[in-house]
Amino acid sequence: MKKFYLPYSASESSDWSLYANGKAFTFHSRREALAFATDQCRKAVAAGDKSAMISIEGLDGQWRTFDSSLSPILNEPMQRAGSQH
């Protein structure tokens, strides 16, 4: 299963981090990080991983989970950012 985590806050360098399967990726904007995550998630689904998902932290601190088309996955239990990657 491929799962992407996009925390809300930028790092000290103003870059945004995206986490996937124990690896961190850095982007210049949250939009770039999300575009990469959706692209990789779509590729995973096309390769047969129907459980690929993207978890995004909102400004309110809540994590929400989406599928490769950014449709909400309502029954996915969310964890704190520190325990996800």
TORFI-392303 format. One record per residue (C-alpha): residue number from 1; residue in one letter; x, y, z. Coordinates in Angstrom, 2 decimals, always signed. Example, Ala and Ser with C-alpha at 12.3 -4.5 7.8 and 13.67 -1.06 7.14 Angstrom:
// residues 2
1|A|+12.30|-4.50|+7.80
2|S|+13.67|-1.06|+7.14
***
This chain:
// residues 85
1|M|+0.00|+0.00|+0.00
2|K|+1.32|+3.41|-0.96
3|K|+0.38|+6.18|+1.45
4|F|+1.43|+9.84|+1.26
5|Y|+1.44|+12.30|+4.18
6|L|+1.45|+16.06|+3.61
7|P|+1.79|+17.98|+6.91
8|Y|+0.45|+21.53|+6.99
9|S|+3.46|+23.46|+8.27
10|A|+6.42|+24.29|+6.07
11|S|+9.92|+23.57|+7.29
12|E|+12.24|+26.35|+8.49
13|S|+13.54|+26.78|+4.94
14|S|+10.00|+27.52|+3.65
15|D|+10.01|+24.24|+1.74
16|W|+7.20|+21.72|+2.15
17|S|+7.78|+18.09|+3.08
18|L|+5.85|+15.10|+1.80
19|Y|+6.34|+11.66|+3.32
20|A|+5.79|+8.34|+1.58
21|N|+6.76|+4.87|+2.77
22|G|+9.44|+6.12|+5.15
23|K|+10.97|+8.62|+2.72
24|A|+10.79|+12.41|+2.84
25|F|+10.49|+14.54|-0.28
26|T|+10.93|+18.33|-0.30
27|F|+9.09|+20.79|-2.54
28|H|+9.09|+24.56|-2.97
29|S|+5.32|+24.78|-2.42
30|R|+2.48|+22.79|-0.91
31|R|+0.85|+22.74|-4.35
32|E|+3.95|+21.05|-5.87
33|A|+3.98|+18.48|-3.07
34|L|+0.30|+17.72|-3.59
35|A|+0.71|+17.47|-7.38
36|F|+3.54|+14.97|-6.90
37|A|+1.50|+12.95|-4.39
38|T|-1.57|+12.76|-6.63
39|D|+0.56|+11.77|-9.62
40|Q|+2.34|+9.02|-7.69
41|C|-0.91|+7.84|-6.13
42|R|-2.56|+7.58|-9.57
43|K|+0.43|+5.58|-10.84
44|A|+0.18|+3.23|-7.85
45|V|-3.55|+2.71|-8.49
46|A|-2.87|+2.08|-12.20
47|A|-0.28|-0.52|-11.17
48|G|-2.92|-2.32|-9.09
49|D|-2.60|-0.74|-5.64
50|K|-6.25|+0.11|-5.07
51|S|-5.51|+1.19|-1.47
52|A|-3.11|+4.04|-2.36
53|M|-4.08|+7.23|-0.52
54|I|-3.00|+10.74|+0.42
55|S|-3.35|+12.09|+3.96
56|I|-3.34|+15.88|+4.19
57|E|-3.14|+17.92|+7.38
58|G|-5.41|+20.95|+7.36
59|L|-4.86|+24.38|+8.89
60|D|-7.01|+23.16|+11.80
61|G|-4.52|+20.37|+12.58
62|Q|-6.90|+17.62|+11.44
63|W|-5.70|+14.94|+9.04
64|R|-7.97|+14.00|+6.15
65|T|-7.48|+11.12|+3.76
66|F|-8.10|+11.22|+0.01
67|D|-7.88|+8.80|-2.90
68|S|-5.86|+9.41|-6.06
69|S|-8.54|+11.76|-7.47
70|L|-8.60|+13.74|-4.19
71|S|-12.02|+12.39|-3.26
72|P|-12.33|+12.03|+0.54
73|I|-11.98|+8.61|+2.12
74|L|-14.35|+8.90|+5.04
75|N|-13.64|+5.76|+7.06
76|E|-9.85|+5.98|+7.27
77|P|-8.64|+6.36|+10.88
78|M|-6.08|+9.15|+11.14
79|Q|-2.88|+9.14|+13.17
80|R|-0.73|+11.98|+14.42
81|A|+2.02|+13.12|+12.01
82|G|+4.81|+11.86|+14.25
83|S|+3.58|+8.28|+14.06
84|Q|+2.99|+8.17|+10.30
85|H|+6.41|+8.20|+8.71
***
